[in-house]
Amino acid sequence: MKAPLTFLTLLFMLGSSNSAEDPPRVMLGRERCSDGREYLFELDRSKVAKLSAWHPESDGPAPISLKRACEIGRATLKARHPAIDEFEITRLAINEMVSTKRLGSWYYSLSYVGKRDGKSVPSCGFIVVVLMDGSSVEPIVTLPEKSDAP
């Protein structure tokens, strides 16, 4: 039996702020689920300022290896969703935080499929953002507004 497909959109913001003063948080990504839930991945600019710079074309290997990022992602999801038996990675990307006006701030975006009893489960909420210091970004989860209509 196939798990129901979850419509999700993951957008990575690659533009800079249009205002004279940047907002206090940097948007790293957004996931929208078919049930209306939304996961926002944001980071305080003060945290960005504390991250070590890394330049993939000149600095050699990333501060956190891809393998280590996957391990961090899996552990993060296991803590976030303890009822899921296992997580299988389905997509990964490494992105620069372009909107920070600070070159060298990169992060991993990892997408997983969850499995329970060997079967895939709806996968909304199975994305992890891992920073180059080895920490993960907790998403801000919003629920759909309840309608008063019968």
C-alpha positions as CSV (number, residue, x, y, z in Angstrom):
1,M,0.0,0.0,0.0
2,K,1.3,3.4,-0.9
3,A,1.5,6.1,1.7
4,P,-0.7,9.1,0.8
5,L,1.3,11.7,-1.1
6,T,2.0,14.8,0.8
7,F,2.1,18.0,-1.3
8,L,5.0,20.0,-0.1
9,T,6.9,22.9,-1.3
10,L,10.3,23.8,-0.1
11,L,11.5,27.2,-1.0
12,F,14.9,28.5,-0.3
13,M,15.1,32.2,-0.2
14,L,18.1,33.4,-2.2
15,G,17.4,37.1,-2.5
16,S,18.5,39.9,-0.2
17,S,16.2,42.0,1.8
18,N,14.5,44.9,0.0
19,S,14.4,47.1,3.1
20,A,17.2,49.4,4.3
21,E,17.4,47.4,7.5
22,D,17.5,43.7,7.4
23,P,15.0,41.7,9.5
24,P,16.4,40.1,12.6
25,R,16.0,36.5,11.2
26,V,17.2,34.9,8.0
27,M,14.7,32.6,6.2
28,L,16.4,29.4,5.2
29,G,13.4,27.4,3.9
30,R,9.7,26.7,4.1
31,E,7.7,23.5,3.7
32,R,4.0,23.5,3.2
33,C,2.0,20.3,3.8
34,S,-1.2,19.2,2.1
35,D,-3.0,19.4,5.5
36,G,-2.1,23.1,5.8
37,R,0.8,22.8,8.3
38,E,3.8,24.9,7.5
39,Y,7.4,24.5,8.6
40,L,9.5,27.6,8.6
41,F,13.3,27.4,9.0
42,E,14.6,30.7,10.2
43,L,17.8,31.7,12.0
44,D,18.7,34.7,14.1
45,R,21.2,37.0,12.5
46,S,23.2,36.9,15.7
47,K,23.7,33.1,15.3
48,V,24.7,33.6,11.6
49,A,27.3,36.1,12.7
50,K,28.9,33.5,15.1
51,L,29.2,30.9,12.4
52,S,32.7,30.3,10.9
53,A,33.0,31.3,7.3
54,W,33.7,28.6,4.8
55,H,34.2,28.9,1.0
56,P,33.7,25.6,-0.9
57,E,35.9,26.6,-3.8
58,S,38.9,27.7,-1.7
59,D,38.7,26.2,1.8
60,G,38.6,22.5,1.0
61,P,36.1,20.1,2.7
62,A,33.1,21.4,4.6
63,P,33.4,21.9,8.3
64,I,30.8,19.2,8.7
65,S,31.0,16.3,6.3
66,L,27.9,15.2,4.3
67,K,27.9,11.9,6.2
68,R,28.0,13.8,9.6
69,A,25.2,16.1,8.4
70,C,23.0,13.1,7.5
71,E,23.7,11.6,11.0
72,I,22.7,14.8,12.6
73,G,19.6,15.1,10.4
74,R,18.5,11.5,11.3
75,A,19.1,12.1,15.0
76,T,17.2,15.4,14.9
77,L,14.2,13.7,13.2
78,K,14.2,10.8,15.6
79,A,14.0,13.2,18.5
80,R,11.3,15.2,16.7
81,H,9.2,12.1,15.6
82,P,9.9,9.3,18.1
83,A,7.1,7.1,16.8
84,I,8.8,6.7,13.4
85,D,11.1,3.7,13.2
86,E,13.6,4.9,10.6
87,F,14.4,7.7,8.2
88,E,15.7,7.4,4.7
89,I,17.3,10.3,3.0
90,T,15.7,11.3,-0.3
91,R,17.2,14.7,-1.1
92,L,20.0,16.9,0.1
93,A,21.4,20.3,-0.8
94,I,24.1,22.6,0.4
95,N,23.1,26.3,0.3
96,E,24.7,29.6,1.0
97,M,22.8,32.0,3.2
98,V,22.8,34.7,0.5
99,S,20.5,37.1,2.2
100,T,22.9,37.6,5.1
101,K,25.2,39.9,3.2
102,R,28.0,37.8,4.8
103,L,29.8,35.4,2.4
104,G,30.7,32.0,3.6
105,S,27.6,31.1,5.6
106,W,26.5,27.7,4.3
107,Y,24.0,25.0,5.5
108,Y,22.8,21.6,4.5
109,S,19.1,21.0,3.7
110,L,18.2,17.3,4.1
111,S,14.8,15.7,3.2
112,Y,13.8,12.2,4.5
113,V,11.1,9.7,4.2
114,G,9.9,8.2,7.4
115,K,9.1,4.5,7.8
116,R,7.1,2.7,10.4
117,D,6.9,-1.1,10.4
118,G,8.8,-1.1,7.1
119,K,6.2,1.1,5.3
120,S,6.6,4.7,4.3
121,V,4.5,7.2,6.2
122,P,3.3,10.7,5.0
123,S,6.5,12.7,4.9
124,C,5.6,16.2,5.7
125,G,7.9,17.6,8.4
126,F,10.8,15.4,7.6
127,I,13.2,18.1,6.5
128,V,16.2,19.1,8.6
129,V,18.5,22.2,8.2
130,V,22.0,21.5,9.5
131,L,24.5,24.4,10.0
132,M,28.2,24.1,9.5
133,D,28.8,24.2,13.2
134,G,26.9,20.9,13.5
135,S,23.7,22.3,15.0
136,S,20.2,21.9,13.5
137,V,17.6,24.6,13.1
138,E,14.3,23.8,14.8
139,P,11.4,24.7,12.5
140,I,8.6,27.0,13.5
141,V,5.4,25.0,12.9
142,T,2.2,26.7,12.1
143,L,-1.2,24.9,11.9
144,P,-3.9,25.8,9.5
145,E,-6.5,28.2,10.8
146,K,-9.8,26.5,11.7
147,S,-12.7,27.6,9.7
148,D,-16.0,28.4,11.5
149,A,-18.0,27.1,8.5
150,P,-20.0,23.9,9.2
